[in-house]
Amino acid sequence: MILAVVTMDPCTVTGGAPIFIGRDEKECANMARTLSRIMDAMAHCLDNNTYIIVSH
């Protein structure tokens, strides 16, 4: 189940999960890591600019 998406380019992401927008790659990575800890989930990098937070 996808809990959230972190990206630099919101135009490439659609769907029902919350979308968090970062200014650069470092901010996206930090945001994904923090959200995964808060949600007790895993962060997976799809490309340099997009992460998904998933519950297994």
Distance bins in CASP14 RR format, pairs under 12 A and 6 or more apart:
PFRMAT RR
TARGET T0000
AUTHOR 0000-0000-0000
RMODE 2
METHOD distances of the structure
MODEL  1
1 16 0 0 0 0 0 1 0 0 0 0 0
1 17 0 0 0 0 1 0 0 0 0 0 0
1 39 0 0 0 0 0 1 0 0 0 0 0
1 41 0 0 0 0 1 0 0 0 0 0 0
1 42 0 0 0 0 0 1 0 0 0 0 0
1 52 0 0 0 0 0 1 0 0 0 0 0
1 53 0 0 0 0 1 0 0 0 0 0 0
1 54 1 0 0 1 0 0 0 0 0 0 0
1 55 1 0 1 0 0 0 0 0 0 0 0
1 56 0 0 0 0 1 0 0 0 0 0 0
2 13 0 0 0 0 0 1 0 0 0 0 0
2 14 0 0 0 0 0 1 0 0 0 0 0
2 15 0 0 0 0 1 0 0 0 0 0 0
2 16 0 0 0 0 1 0 0 0 0 0 0
2 17 1 0 1 0 0 0 0 0 0 0 0
2 18 0 0 0 0 1 0 0 0 0 0 0
2 19 0 0 0 0 0 1 0 0 0 0 0
2 35 0 0 0 0 0 1 0 0 0 0 0
2 39 0 0 0 0 0 1 0 0 0 0 0
2 41 0 0 0 0 1 0 0 0 0 0 0
2 42 0 0 0 0 0 1 0 0 0 0 0
2 43 0 0 0 0 0 1 0 0 0 0 0
2 44 0 0 0 0 1 0 0 0 0 0 0
2 46 0 0 0 0 0 1 0 0 0 0 0
2 50 0 0 0 0 0 1 0 0 0 0 0
2 51 0 0 0 0 0 1 0 0 0 0 0
2 52 1 0 1 0 0 0 0 0 0 0 0
2 53 1 0 0 1 0 0 0 0 0 0 0
2 54 1 0 1 0 0 0 0 0 0 0 0
2 55 0 0 0 0 1 0 0 0 0 0 0
2 56 0 0 0 0 0 1 0 0 0 0 0
3 16 0 0 0 0 0 1 0 0 0 0 0
3 17 1 0 0 1 0 0 0 0 0 0 0
3 18 1 0 0 1 0 0 0 0 0 0 0
3 19 0 0 0 0 0 1 0 0 0 0 0
3 20 0 0 0 0 0 1 0 0 0 0 0
3 32 0 0 0 0 0 1 0 0 0 0 0
3 35 1 0 0 1 0 0 0 0 0 0 0
3 36 0 0 0 0 1 0 0 0 0 0 0
3 38 0 0 0 0 1 0 0 0 0 0 0
3 39 1 0 1 0 0 0 0 0 0 0 0
3 40 0 0 0 0 1 0 0 0 0 0 0
3 41 1 0 1 0 0 0 0 0 0 0 0
3 42 0 0 0 0 1 0 0 0 0 0 0
3 43 0 0 0 0 1 0 0 0 0 0 0
3 44 0 0 0 0 0 1 0 0 0 0 0
3 51 0 0 0 0 0 1 0 0 0 0 0
3 52 0 0 0 0 1 0 0 0 0 0 0
3 53 1 0 1 0 0 0 0 0 0 0 0
3 54 1 0 0 1 0 0 0 0 0 0 0
3 55 1 0 1 0 0 0 0 0 0 0 0
3 56 0 0 0 0 0 1 0 0 0 0 0
4 13 0 0 0 0 0 1 0 0 0 0 0
4 15 0 0 0 0 0 1 0 0 0 0 0
4 16 0 0 0 0 1 0 0 0 0 0 0
4 17 1 0 1 0 0 0 0 0 0 0 0
4 18 1 0 1 0 0 0 0 0 0 0 0
4 19 1 0 0 1 0 0 0 0 0 0 0
4 20 1 0 0 1 0 0 0 0 0 0 0
4 21 0 0 0 0 0 1 0 0 0 0 0
4 28 0 0 0 0 0 1 0 0 0 0 0
4 31 0 0 0 0 1 0 0 0 0 0 0
4 32 0 0 0 0 1 0 0 0 0 0 0
4 34 0 0 0 0 0 1 0 0 0 0 0
4 35 1 0 1 0 0 0 0 0 0 0 0
4 36 0 0 0 0 1 0 0 0 0 0 0
4 38 0 0 0 0 1 0 0 0 0 0 0
4 39 1 0 0 1 0 0 0 0 0 0 0
4 41 0 0 0 0 1 0 0 0 0 0 0
4 42 0 0 0 0 0 1 0 0 0 0 0
4 43 0 0 0 0 1 0 0 0 0 0 0
4 44 0 0 0 0 0 1 0 0 0 0 0
4 50 0 0 0 0 0 1 0 0 0 0 0
4 51 0 0 0 0 1 0 0 0 0 0 0
4 52 1 0 0 1 0 0 0 0 0 0 0
4 53 1 0 1 0 0 0 0 0 0 0 0
4 54 0 0 0 0 1 0 0 0 0 0 0
4 55 0 0 0 0 0 1 0 0 0 0 0
5 12 0 0 0 0 1 0 0 0 0 0 0
5 13 1 0 1 0 0 0 0 0 0 0 0
5 14 0 0 0 0 1 0 0 0 0 0 0
5 15 0 0 0 0 1 0 0 0 0 0 0
5 16 0 0 0 0 1 0 0 0 0 0 0
5 17 1 0 1 0 0 0 0 0 0 0 0
5 18 1 0 0 1 0 0 0 0 0 0 0
5 19 1 0 1 0 0 0 0 0 0 0 0
5 20 1 0 0 1 0 0 0 0 0 0 0
5 21 0 0 0 0 1 0 0 0 0 0 0
5 22 0 0 0 0 0 1 0 0 0 0 0
5 28 0 0 0 0 0 1 0 0 0 0 0
5 31 0 0 0 0 0 1 0 0 0 0 0
5 32 0 0 0 0 1 0 0 0 0 0 0
5 35 0 0 0 0 1 0 0 0 0 0 0
5 43 0 0 0 0 0 1 0 0 0 0 0
5 44 0 0 0 0 0 1 0 0 0 0 0
5 45 0 0 0 0 0 1 0 0 0 0 0
5 46 0 0 0 0 1 0 0 0 0 0 0
5 47 0 0 0 0 0 1 0 0 0 0 0
5 49 0 0 0 0 0 1 0 0 0 0 0
5 50 1 0 0 1 0 0 0 0 0 0 0
5 51 1 0 0 1 0 0 0 0 0 0 0
5 52 1 0 1 0 0 0 0 0 0 0 0
5 53 1 0 0 1 0 0 0 0 0 0 0
5 54 0 0 0 0 0 1 0 0 0 0 0
6 13 0 0 0 0 1 0 0 0 0 0 0
6 17 0 0 0 0 0 1 0 0 0 0 0
6 18 0 0 0 0 1 0 0 0 0 0 0
6 19 1 0 0 1 0 0 0 0 0 0 0
6 20 1 0 1 0 0 0 0 0 0 0 0
6 21 1 0 0 1 0 0 0 0 0 0 0
6 22 1 0 0 1 0 0 0 0 0 0 0
6 23 0 0 0 0 0 1 0 0 0 0 0
6 24 0 0 0 0 0 1 0 0 0 0 0
6 25 0 0 0 0 0 1 0 0 0 0 0
6 26 0 0 0 0 0 1 0 0 0 0 0
6 27 0 0 0 0 1 0 0 0 0 0 0
6 28 1 0 1 0 0 0 0 0 0 0 0
6 29 0 0 0 0 1 0 0 0 0 0 0
6 30 0 0 0 0 1 0 0 0 0 0 0
6 31 1 0 1 0 0 0 0 0 0 0 0
6 32 1 0 1 0 0 0 0 0 0 0 0
6 33 0 0 0 0 1 0 0 0 0 0 0
6 34 0 0 0 0 1 0 0 0 0 0 0
6 35 1 0 0 1 0 0 0 0 0 0 0
6 36 0 0 0 0 1 0 0 0 0 0 0
6 39 0 0 0 0 0 1 0 0 0 0 0
6 43 1 0 0 1 0 0 0 0 0 0 0
6 44 0 0 0 0 0 1 0 0 0 0 0
6 45 0 0 0 0 1 0 0 0 0 0 0
6 46 0 0 0 0 1 0 0 0 0 0 0
6 47 0 0 0 0 0 1 0 0 0 0 0
6 48 0 0 0 0 0 1 0 0 0 0 0
6 49 0 0 0 0 1 0 0 0 0 0 0
6 50 1 0 0 1 0 0 0 0 0 0 0
6 51 1 0 1 0 0 0 0 0 0 0 0
6 52 1 0 0 1 0 0 0 0 0 0 0
6 53 1 0 0 1 0 0 0 0 0 0 0
6 54 0 0 0 0 0 1 0 0 0 0 0
7 13 1 0 1 0 0 0 0 0 0 0 0
7 14 0 0 0 0 0 1 0 0 0 0 0
7 17 0 0 0 0 0 1 0 0 0 0 0
7 18 0 0 0 0 0 1 0 0 0 0 0
7 19 1 0 0 1 0 0 0 0 0 0 0
7 20 1 0 0 1 0 0 0 0 0 0 0
7 21 1 0 0 1 0 0 0 0 0 0 0
7 22 1 0 0 1 0 0 0 0 0 0 0
7 23 0 0 0 0 0 1 0 0 0 0 0
7 24 0 0 0 0 0 1 0 0 0 0 0
7 25 0 0 0 0 0 1 0 0 0 0 0
7 27 0 0 0 0 0 1 0 0 0 0 0
7 28 1 0 0 1 0 0 0 0 0 0 0
7 29 0 0 0 0 0 1 0 0 0 0 0
7 31 0 0 0 0 1 0 0 0 0 0 0
7 32 0 0 0 0 1 0 0 0 0 0 0
7 45 0 0 0 0 0 1 0 0 0 0 0
7 46 0 0 0 0 1 0 0 0 0 0 0
7 47 0 0 0 0 1 0 0 0 0 0 0
7 48 0 0 0 0 0 1 0 0 0 0 0
7 49 1 0 1 0 0 0 0 0 0 0 0
7 50 1 0 1 0 0 0 0 0 0 0 0
7 51 1 0 0 1 0 0 0 0 0 0 0
7 52 0 0 0 0 1 0 0 0 0 0 0
7 53 0 0 0 0 0 1 0 0 0 0 0
8 19 0 0 0 0 0 1 0 0 0 0 0
8 20 0 0 0 0 0 1 0 0 0 0 0
8 21 1 0 0 1 0 0 0 0 0 0 0
8 22 1 0 1 0 0 0 0 0 0 0 0
8 23 1 0 0 1 0 0 0 0 0 0 0
8 24 1 0 0 1 0 0 0 0 0 0 0
8 25 1 0 0 1 0 0 0 0 0 0 0
8 26 0 0 0 0 0 1 0 0 0 0 0
8 27 0 0 0 0 1 0 0 0 0 0 0
8 28 1 0 1 0 0 0 0 0 0 0 0
8 29 0 0 0 0 0 1 0 0 0 0 0
8 31 0 0 0 0 0 1 0 0 0 0 0
8 32 0 0 0 0 0 1 0 0 0 0 0
8 46 0 0 0 0 0 1 0 0 0 0 0
8 47 0 0 0 0 1 0 0 0 0 0 0
8 48 0 0 0 0 1 0 0 0 0 0 0
8 49 1 0 1 0 0 0 0 0 0 0 0
8 50 1 0 0 1 0 0 0 0 0 0 0
8 51 0 0 0 0 0 1 0 0 0 0 0
9 19 0 0 0 0 0 1 0 0 0 0 0
9 21 0 0 0 0 1 0 0 0 0 0 0
9 22 0 0 0 0 1 0 0 0 0 0 0
9 23 0 0 0 0 0 1 0 0 0 0 0
9 24 0 0 0 0 0 1 0 0 0 0 0
9 25 0 0 0 0 0 1 0 0 0 0 0
9 28 0 0 0 0 0 1 0 0 0 0 0
9 46 0 0 0 0 0 1 0 0 0 0 0
9 47 0 0 0 0 1 0 0 0 0 0 0
9 48 0 0 0 0 0 1 0 0 0 0 0
9 49 1 0 1 0 0 0 0 0 0 0 0
9 50 1 0 0 1 0 0 0 0 0 0 0
10 18 0 0 0 0 0 1 0 0 0 0 0
10 19 1 0 1 0 0 0 0 0 0 0 0
10 20 0 0 0 0 1 0 0 0 0 0 0
10 21 1 0 1 0 0 0 0 0 0 0 0
10 22 0 0 0 0 1 0 0 0 0 0 0
10 28 0 0 0 0 0 1 0 0 0 0 0
10 49 0 0 0 0 0 1 0 0 0 0 0
10 50 0 0 0 0 1 0 0 0 0 0 0
11 19 0 0 0 0 0 1 0 0 0 0 0
11 21 0 0 0 0 0 1 0 0 0 0 0
11 49 0 0 0 0 0 1 0 0 0 0 0
11 50 0 0 0 0 0 1 0 0 0 0 0
12 19 0 0 0 0 0 1 0 0 0 0 0
12 21 0 0 0 0 0 1 0 0 0 0 0
12 46 0 0 0 0 1 0 0 0 0 0 0
12 47 0 0 0 0 1 0 0 0 0 0 0
12 48 0 0 0 0 0 1 0 0 0 0 0
12 49 1 0 0 1 0 0 0 0 0 0 0
12 50 1 0 0 1 0 0 0 0 0 0 0
13 19 1 0 1 0 0 0 0 0 0 0 0
13 20 0 0 0 0 0 1 0 0 0 0 0
13 21 0 0 0 0 1 0 0 0 0 0 0
13 22 0 0 0 0 0 1 0 0 0 0 0
13 28 0 0 0 0 0 1 0 0 0 0 0
13 46 0 0 0 0 1 0 0 0 0 0 0
13 47 0 0 0 0 0 1 0 0 0 0 0
13 49 0 0 0 0 1 0 0 0 0 0 0
13 50 1 0 0 1 0 0 0 0 0 0 0
13 51 0 0 0 0 0 1 0 0 0 0 0
13 52 0 0 0 0 1 0 0 0 0 0 0
15 52 0 0 0 0 0 1 0 0 0 0 0
17 35 0 0 0 0 0 1 0 0 0 0 0
17 39 0 0 0 0 0 1 0 0 0 0 0
17 41 0 0 0 0 0 1 0 0 0 0 0
17 50 0 0 0 0 0 1 0 0 0 0 0
17 51 0 0 0 0 0 1 0 0 0 0 0
17 52 1 0 0 1 0 0 0 0 0 0 0
17 53 0 0 0 0 1 0 0 0 0 0 0
17 54 0 0 0 0 1 0 0 0 0 0 0
17 55 0 0 0 0 0 1 0 0 0 0 0
18 31 0 0 0 0 0 1 0 0 0 0 0
18 35 0 0 0 0 1 0 0 0 0 0 0
18 39 0 0 0 0 0 1 0 0 0 0 0
18 52 0 0 0 0 0 1 0 0 0 0 0
18 53 0 0 0 0 1 0 0 0 0 0 0
19 28 0 0 0 0 0 1 0 0 0 0 0
19 31 0 0 0 0 0 1 0 0 0 0 0
19 35 0 0 0 0 0 1 0 0 0 0 0
19 50 0 0 0 0 1 0 0 0 0 0 0
19 51 0 0 0 0 0 1 0 0 0 0 0
19 52 0 0 0 0 0 1 0 0 0 0 0
19 53 0 0 0 0 0 1 0 0 0 0 0
20 27 0 0 0 0 1 0 0 0 0 0 0
20 28 0 0 0 0 1 0 0 0 0 0 0
20 29 0 0 0 0 0 1 0 0 0 0 0
20 30 0 0 0 0 0 1 0 0 0 0 0
20 31 1 0 1 0 0 0 0 0 0 0 0
20 32 0 0 0 0 1 0 0 0 0 0 0
20 33 0 0 0 0 0 1 0 0 0 0 0
20 34 0 0 0 0 1 0 0 0 0 0 0
20 35 1 0 0 1 0 0 0 0 0 0 0
20 36 0 0 0 0 0 1 0 0 0 0 0
20 38 0 0 0 0 0 1 0 0 0 0 0
20 39 0 0 0 0 0 1 0 0 0 0 0
20 43 0 0 0 0 0 1 0 0 0 0 0
20 50 0 0 0 0 0 1 0 0 0 0 0
20 51 0 0 0 0 1 0 0 0 0 0 0
20 52 0 0 0 0 0 1 0 0 0 0 0
20 53 0 0 0 0 1 0 0 0 0 0 0
21 27 0 0 0 0 1 0 0 0 0 0 0
21 28 0 0 0 0 1 0 0 0 0 0 0
21 31 0 0 0 0 1 0 0 0 0 0 0
21 32 0 0 0 0 0 1 0 0 0 0 0
21 49 0 0 0 0 0 1 0 0 0 0 0
21 50 0 0 0 0 0 1 0 0 0 0 0
21 51 0 0 0 0 0 1 0 0 0 0 0
22 28 1 0 1 0 0 0 0 0 0 0 0
22 29 0 0 0 0 1 0 0 0 0 0 0
22 30 0 0 0 0 1 0 0 0 0 0 0
22 31 1 0 0 1 0 0 0 0 0 0 0
22 32 0 0 0 0 1 0 0 0 0 0 0
22 34 0 0 0 0 0 1 0 0 0 0 0
22 35 0 0 0 0 0 1 0 0 0 0 0
22 49 0 0 0 0 1 0 0 0 0 0 0
22 50 0 0 0 0 0 1 0 0 0 0 0
22 51 0 0 0 0 0 1 0 0 0 0 0
23 29 0 0 0 0 0 1 0 0 0 0 0
23 30 0 0 0 0 0 1 0 0 0 0 0
23 31 0 0 0 0 1 0 0 0 0 0 0
23 49 0 0 0 0 0 1 0 0 0 0 0
24 30 0 0 0 0 1 0 0 0 0 0 0
24 31 0 0 0 0 0 1 0 0 0 0 0
24 48 0 0 0 0 0 1 0 0 0 0 0
24 49 0 0 0 0 1 0 0 0 0 0 0
25 31 0 0 0 0 0 1 0 0 0 0 0
25 32 0 0 0 0 0 1 0 0 0 0 0
25 45 0 0 0 0 1 0 0 0 0 0 0
25 47 0 0 0 0 0 1 0 0 0 0 0
25 48 1 0 1 0 0 0 0 0 0 0 0
25 49 1 0 0 1 0 0 0 0 0 0 0
25 50 0 0 0 0 0 1 0 0 0 0 0
25 51 0 0 0 0 0 1 0 0 0 0 0
26 32 0 0 0 0 0 1 0 0 0 0 0
26 33 0 0 0 0 0 1 0 0 0 0 0
26 48 0 0 0 0 0 1 0 0 0 0 0
26 49 0 0 0 0 0 1 0 0 0 0 0
27 33 0 0 0 0 0 1 0 0 0 0 0
27 34 0 0 0 0 0 1 0 0 0 0 0
27 49 0 0 0 0 0 1 0 0 0 0 0
27 51 0 0 0 0 0 1 0 0 0 0 0
28 34 0 0 0 0 0 1 0 0 0 0 0
28 35 0 0 0 0 0 1 0 0 0 0 0
28 43 0 0 0 0 1 0 0 0 0 0 0
28 45 0 0 0 0 1 0 0 0 0 0 0
28 46 0 0 0 0 0 1 0 0 0 0 0
28 47 0 0 0 0 0 1 0 0 0 0 0
28 48 0 0 0 0 1 0 0 0 0 0 0
28 49 1 0 0 1 0 0 0 0 0 0 0
28 50 1 0 0 1 0 0 0 0 0 0 0
28 51 1 0 0 1 0 0 0 0 0 0 0
28 52 0 0 0 0 0 1 0 0 0 0 0
28 53 0 0 0 0 0 1 0 0 0 0 0
29 35 0 0 0 0 0 1 0 0 0 0 0
29 36 0 0 0 0 0 1 0 0 0 0 0
29 43 0 0 0 0 1 0 0 0 0 0 0
29 44 0 0 0 0 0 1 0 0 0 0 0
29 45 1 0 0 1 0 0 0 0 0 0 0
29 48 0 0 0 0 1 0 0 0 0 0 0
29 49 0 0 0 0 0 1 0 0 0 0 0
29 50 0 0 0 0 0 1 0 0 0 0 0
29 51 1 0 0 1 0 0 0 0 0 0 0
30 36 0 0 0 0 0 1 0 0 0 0 0
30 37 0 0 0 0 0 1 0 0 0 0 0
30 43 0 0 0 0 0 1 0 0 0 0 0
30 51 0 0 0 0 0 1 0 0 0 0 0
31 37 0 0 0 0 0 1 0 0 0 0 0
31 38 0 0 0 0 0 1 0 0 0 0 0
31 43 0 0 0 0 1 0 0 0 0 0 0
31 49 0 0 0 0 0 1 0 0 0 0 0
31 50 0 0 0 0 0 1 0 0 0 0 0
31 51 1 0 0 1 0 0 0 0 0 0 0
31 53 0 0 0 0 1 0 0 0 0 0 0
32 38 0 0 0 0 0 1 0 0 0 0 0
32 39 0 0 0 0 0 1 0 0 0 0 0
32 41 0 0 0 0 0 1 0 0 0 0 0
32 42 0 0 0 0 1 0 0 0 0 0 0
32 43 1 0 1 0 0 0 0 0 0 0 0
32 44 0 0 0 0 1 0 0 0 0 0 0
32 45 1 0 0 1 0 0 0 0 0 0 0
32 46 0 0 0 0 0 1 0 0 0 0 0
32 49 0 0 0 0 0 1 0 0 0 0 0
32 50 0 0 0 0 1 0 0 0 0 0 0
32 51 1 1 0 0 0 0 0 0 0 0 0
32 52 0 0 0 0 1 0 0 0 0 0 0
32 53 1 0 0 1 0 0 0 0 0 0 0
32 54 0 0 0 0 0 1 0 0 0 0 0
33 39 0 0 0 0 0 1 0 0 0 0 0
33 41 0 0 0 0 0 1 0 0 0 0 0
33 42 0 0 0 0 0 1 0 0 0 0 0
33 43 1 0 1 0 0 0 0 0 0 0 0
33 44 0 0 0 0 0 1 0 0 0 0 0
33 45 0 0 0 0 0 1 0 0 0 0 0
33 51 0 0 0 0 1 0 0 0 0 0 0
33 53 0 0 0 0 1 0 0 0 0 0 0
34 41 0 0 0 0 0 1 0 0 0 0 0
34 43 0 0 0 0 1 0 0 0 0 0 0
34 51 0 0 0 0 0 1 0 0 0 0 0
34 53 0 0 0 0 1 0 0 0 0 0 0
35 41 1 0 0 1 0 0 0 0 0 0 0
35 42 0 0 0 0 0 1 0 0 0 0 0
35 43 1 0 0 1 0 0 0 0 0 0 0
35 44 0 0 0 0 0 1 0 0 0 0 0
35 51 0 0 0 0 1 0 0 0 0 0 0
35 52 0 0 0 0 0 1 0 0 0 0 0
35 53 1 0 1 0 0 0 0 0 0 0 0
35 54 0 0 0 0 0 1 0 0 0 0 0
35 55 0 0 0 0 0 1 0 0 0 0 0
36 42 1 0 1 0 0 0 0 0 0 0 0
36 43 1 0 1 0 0 0 0 0 0 0 0
36 44 0 0 0 0 1 0 0 0 0 0 0
36 45 0 0 0 0 0 1 0 0 0 0 0
36 51 0 0 0 0 1 0 0 0 0 0 0
36 52 0 0 0 0 1 0 0 0 0 0 0
36 53 1 0 1 0 0 0 0 0 0 0 0
36 54 0 0 0 0 1 0 0 0 0 0 0
36 55 0 0 0 0 1 0 0 0 0 0 0
36 56 0 0 0 0 0 1 0 0 0 0 0
37 43 0 0 0 0 1 0 0 0 0 0 0
37 53 0 0 0 0 1 0 0 0 0 0 0
38 53 0 0 0 0 1 0 0 0 0 0 0
39 52 0 0 0 0 0 1 0 0 0 0 0
39 53 1 0 0 1 0 0 0 0 0 0 0
39 54 0 0 0 0 1 0 0 0 0 0 0
39 55 1 0 0 1 0 0 0 0 0 0 0
39 56 0 0 0 0 0 1 0 0 0 0 0
40 53 0 0 0 0 0 1 0 0 0 0 0
40 54 0 0 0 0 0 1 0 0 0 0 0
40 55 1 0 0 1 0 0 0 0 0 0 0
40 56 0 0 0 0 0 1 0 0 0 0 0
41 51 0 0 0 0 0 1 0 0 0 0 0
41 52 0 0 0 0 1 0 0 0 0 0 0
41 53 1 0 1 0 0 0 0 0 0 0 0
41 54 1 0 1 0 0 0 0 0 0 0 0
41 55 1 0 1 0 0 0 0 0 0 0 0
41 56 1 0 0 1 0 0 0 0 0 0 0
42 51 0 0 0 0 0 1 0 0 0 0 0
42 52 0 0 0 0 1 0 0 0 0 0 0
42 53 1 0 0 1 0 0 0 0 0 0 0
42 54 1 0 1 0 0 0 0 0 0 0 0
42 55 1 0 0 1 0 0 0 0 0 0 0
42 56 1 0 0 1 0 0 0 0 0 0 0
43 50 0 0 0 0 0 1 0 0 0 0 0
43 51 1 0 1 0 0 0 0 0 0 0 0
43 52 1 0 0 1 0 0 0 0 0 0 0
43 53 1 0 1 0 0 0 0 0 0 0 0
43 54 0 0 0 0 1 0 0 0 0 0 0
43 55 0 0 0 0 0 1 0 0 0 0 0
43 56 0 0 0 0 0 1 0 0 0 0 0
44 50 0 0 0 0 1 0 0 0 0 0 0
44 51 1 0 0 1 0 0 0 0 0 0 0
44 52 1 0 1 0 0 0 0 0 0 0 0
44 53 0 0 0 0 1 0 0 0 0 0 0
44 54 1 0 0 1 0 0 0 0 0 0 0
44 55 0 0 0 0 0 1 0 0 0 0 0
44 56 0 0 0 0 0 1 0 0 0 0 0
45 51 1 0 1 0 0 0 0 0 0 0 0
45 52 0 0 0 0 1 0 0 0 0 0 0
45 53 0 0 0 0 0 1 0 0 0 0 0
45 54 0 0 0 0 0 1 0 0 0 0 0
46 52 1 0 0 1 0 0 0 0 0 0 0
46 53 0 0 0 0 0 1 0 0 0 0 0
46 54 0 0 0 0 0 1 0 0 0 0 0
END
